Amino acid sequence: MKRTLGVCYYPEHWPREVWQDDAKRMASMGLTWVRIGEFAWGQLEKEEGKYDFSWLDDAIGILGREGLKIVLGTPTATPPRWMINKYPDMTAVDRNGQPRKFGSRRHYCFSHQGYREECRKIVAKIAERYGSNPHVSAWQTDNEYGCHDTTISYSGYARQEFRIWLKTRYGSIERLNEAWGNHFWSMAYSCFSEVDLPNLTVTEANPAHELAFRRFSSDQVVSFNAAQTEIIRRYSSAPITHNFMGRITDFDHFQVGKDLDFACWDSYPLGFLEDRISASETYKADFSNQGDCDFQAFHHDLYRSVGNGRWWVMEQQPGPVNWAPYNPSPLPGMVKLWSWEAFAHGAEVVSYFRWRQLPFAQEQLHSGLLRPDGEETEAVAEIASVIAELEMADQVQPAQAEVAIIFDYDSDYSWVTQPHGKGLNYFQLIFETYQTLRSLGLSIDFLPSDTEHMSTYKVVFVPGLVHMGDDLKQALFKSNAICVVGPRSAARIGDMEIPRPLPPDLIDFDCVVSKLESLRPNAPIALESGGYVTRYREWLETNEPILEKTVDGVPVLVGKDQIMYLAAMLDDETRKRLFKSILDRTDVDTIELPQGVRVRDTATERFWFNYNWTKQHIAGFTLDAASYKRELR
């Protein structure tokens, strides 16, 4: 598929007389796609049951006649005020029992059946009206599930639906009590109607209870999305997507992705650097105008997997945002770099947010391609350069990477439920693994935990996969890849129960985790070969070859040629050294890259990206600041 560019547009925010000019300017700029409608419920149904589609008809017609393709969003992320009047209890409730009020967005609880019915009505009206419209070429469901901590709700409706979910899952209250170990602290229930939500308890709730509620909350998102896709497909054959976010892990994106035709996500490199990445203040200062060199790539690769190979960037930052602790402007060249980096990872479309900066409301300081007065911003010249290069360049040919990481949302729920140490979390463990491999010049694929395709990879990393089923253990055993498991993998079964025999209990692998500990940040433990264990380690009883151990004699990395177990978290340099020693057992080529320089391999090319303020000299050539380079492989 041809790689193209798009933009997010909100005609309802602007006088009708500017729509035609906007459409012409978008088309003349070389844009192909325009996303509209995802926040427009209040303009489409100002009063209950009284619909006005005339303005949307006009907007779609004006854009379409200029040759622009429409992504039409369902507006369910912004229920209008009349709906809150009708259902005052439809809003989500936070962990402290406080309702999330009207006056912003995403003010709904996924479990409220009245709200779900209203969503089905508006989606059906929109899909029926525009399902065969020749200008509507794709659909987006809702907007940014989980943004603003809106996945998990502790409302009365969530409690009601949770009890139904539990009865379906366990069948009887006796089975639930047994699975949760409720004879501890006299927590047994006599019926499902006694089960409350796991908040406002005196101390921590039963981890099995907490995990079950997080699984239920994820299923609510999945079913909410599926209800919309089912309606849209009654009326339209156009593909359907959802725009996921960065570092949102409280629902299973793979399960949502099964009801989509492709995945997309919203990429804000500068905002994410400030509020979603654990890094030193010095590092953030050095990359404040460029973003982290791995965070965007991480999500490109993750959502490529969620979309089963098909994915877009639905919202690409083109200038300063308004919502991070600090909101700098991109370094000249970065908008172009971010765009090409997405294409190098297989994106079909990069769409910029937004067309025109607003002069009012919450996002008035969020820049777009145009200023509020309609003049172009600096990003437009970089986008024009991208379009020109797309016209001249061969299409990016995707290729499977040689190294993969298994990513599992359910494991994140388990880590959140039972972190065992301040600051320990699943996403950080996975991201550090990804960063280290990328710093060695590698391209990475992500795999879901139910994968059956490991044998086509040379090395597969399985960090922190708390629940590891027998099917996956068999797949690891049969794989031709070197599989690096742990830490904390296969640590639980069922509902947060420690397995017996003790973990990891891998096939034909003599290793038992006999004890574990979390470490203070200022109390690392040295390794005999240099470097440090940090934050977390496990004691192993093993007859497997010991490849690395601490100065106090505790094994850290054990195993043979196929299965290895890594029993600790490591500092950056030690992790790089150990990973390189593992990769050196294969014919995977590595190259140690300078900070801020990364590569991405396709079937025919190698892309080099320099996130630094300064030129970088690497592999016999020079990369300019904030630039990229393509070369044939």
Secondary structure, 3 states (H helix, E strand, C coil): CCCEEEEECCHHHCCHHHHHHHHHHHHHHCCCEEEECCCCHHHHEEECCEECCHHHHHHHHHHHHCCCEEEEECCCCCCCHHHHHHCCCCCCECCCCCECCCCCCCCCCCCCHHHHHHHHHHHHHHHHHHCCCCCEEEEECCCCCCCCCCCCCCCHHHHHHHHHHHHHHHCCHHHHHHHHCCCHHHCCCCCHHHCCCCCCCCCCCCHHHHHHHHHHHHHHHHHHHHHHHHHHHHHCCCCEECEECCCCCCCCHHHHHCCCCCEEEEECHHHHHHHCCCCCHHHHHHCCCCCCCCHHHHHHHHHHHHCCCCEEEEEECCCCCCCCCCCCCCCCCHHHHHHHHHHHCCCCEEEECCCECCCCCCCCCCCCCECCCCCECCHHHHHHHHHHHHHHCCCCCCCCCCEEEECCHHHHHHHHHCCCCCCCCHHHHHHHHHHHHHHCCCCEEEECCCCCCCCCCCEEEECCCCECCHHHHHHHHHCCCEEEECCCCCCEECCCECCCCCCECCCCCCEEEEEEEECCCCCCEEECCCCEEEEEEEEEEECCCEEEEECCCCEEEEECCCEEEECEEECHHHHHHHHHHHHCCCCCCCCCCCCCEEEEECCCEEEEEECCCCCEEECCEEECCCEEEEEEC
